[in-house]
Amino acid sequence: MSLLGKEGKRLFLILMLLTSLNLGCSHSISGGPFPVLGRPVPPLAVTDPRSVWMTQNGNSYALGRKDFEDLRRFIIRQDEVIDIYECQIKAINGGDCE
């Protein structure tokens, strides 16, 4: 470190400080001002619809109670994730989000 001189030491300390701040979401899954969120796991009604959707009277389709609840939770969580990312995009572009 003595080979760097006074200005080199100052530059080194500034660079170390900036890299330790961890701004943004580039190196952290949940840290920084804009956390990265994973998408929810799709239920069988989305990934394998033939196994869970049942025909009723040949012209309409129905789901069992468990499959319906899984699909409902997936849609609600997916909507939450989309809202969060839309808000983050507004904030990045200088807008406000609720």
ABEGO torsion letter per residue (X at the ends): XAAAEAAAAAAAAAAAAAAAAGBEAAABAABEABBBBBBBBBBAAAABAAAABBBBGGABBBBBAAAAAAAAAAAAAAAAAAAAAAAAAAAAAGBBBX
